[in-house]
């Protein structure tokens, strides 16, 4: 698997502000303060890593500006 930097995806950190059904989350980014809708990555689902409101997470942003993908809980 290629690292995120080689696939032209940007990783940012944020804090989970709201949890929705079906592993969707609203994350407030620490860089610019905007809120985006995110979902859990496949590995986090596979290993059943729990993400709760208030957790600090690392998010890979979609290059088209849609949703983000949570790849790590910090």
VEXDREN-2710 file (C-alpha; in Angstrom, 1 decimal):
% VEXDREN-2710
k/r/px/py/pz
1/UNK/0.0/0.0/0.0
2/UNK/1.3/3.4/-0.9
3/UNK/1.7/6.2/1.7
4/UNK/-0.9/9.0/1.6
5/UNK/1.7/11.6/0.5
6/UNK/2.5/9.7/-2.7
7/UNK/-1.2/9.6/-3.7
8/UNK/-1.6/13.4/-3.5
9/UNK/-3.9/13.2/-0.4
10/UNK/-3.5/15.6/2.4
11/UNK/-3.7/14.5/6.0
12/UNK/-5.0/16.9/8.7
13/UNK/-5.9/16.5/12.4
14/UNK/-9.2/17.3/13.9
15/UNK/-11.5/16.6/16.8
16/UNK/-14.7/14.6/16.5
17/UNK/-17.7/16.9/17.3
18/UNK/-20.7/14.8/16.4
19/UNK/-21.3/11.1/15.7
20/UNK/-24.0/9.8/13.3
21/UNK/-25.2/6.3/12.5
22/UNK/-23.3/4.1/10.1
23/UNK/-19.8/5.2/11.2
24/UNK/-20.2/8.8/10.0
25/UNK/-18.7/11.6/12.0
26/UNK/-18.5/15.4/11.9
27/UNK/-14.9/16.5/12.5
28/UNK/-13.7/20.0/13.3
29/UNK/-10.3/20.5/11.7
30/UNK/-7.6/22.0/13.8
31/UNK/-5.9/23.9/10.9
32/UNK/-8.8/26.2/9.8
33/UNK/-11.7/25.4/12.1
34/UNK/-14.1/24.2/9.5
35/UNK/-16.3/21.1/10.0
36/UNK/-16.4/18.3/7.5
37/UNK/-18.3/15.0/7.3
38/UNK/-16.0/12.0/7.6
39/UNK/-16.3/8.2/7.6
40/UNK/-14.1/5.4/9.1
41/UNK/-11.4/3.8/7.0
42/UNK/-11.6/0.1/6.2
43/UNK/-8.8/-0.8/8.7
44/UNK/-10.5/1.0/11.5
45/UNK/-13.7/-0.9/10.8
46/UNK/-11.9/-4.2/10.4
47/UNK/-10.2/-3.9/13.7
48/UNK/-13.2/-2.3/15.4
49/UNK/-11.5/0.8/16.6
50/UNK/-14.0/2.9/18.6
51/UNK/-14.2/6.6/17.8
52/UNK/-16.1/8.8/20.3
53/UNK/-17.1/12.5/20.4
54/UNK/-14.1/14.5/21.6
55/UNK/-11.4/12.1/20.2
56/UNK/-8.5/13.7/18.3
57/UNK/-8.2/12.0/14.9
58/UNK/-6.2/12.1/11.7
59/UNK/-8.2/12.6/8.5
60/UNK/-7.3/12.1/4.9
61/UNK/-9.2/14.7/2.9
62/UNK/-10.9/13.9/-0.4
63/UNK/-9.1/15.7/-3.3
64/UNK/-12.6/16.7/-4.7
65/UNK/-13.6/18.4/-1.4
66/UNK/-16.4/16.0/-0.4
67/UNK/-16.0/13.7/2.6
68/UNK/-12.9/12.9/4.6
69/UNK/-11.7/9.5/5.8
70/UNK/-10.6/8.9/9.4
71/UNK/-7.4/6.9/9.3
72/UNK/-6.1/7.1/12.9
73/UNK/-7.3/7.9/16.4
74/UNK/-4.7/9.9/18.3
END
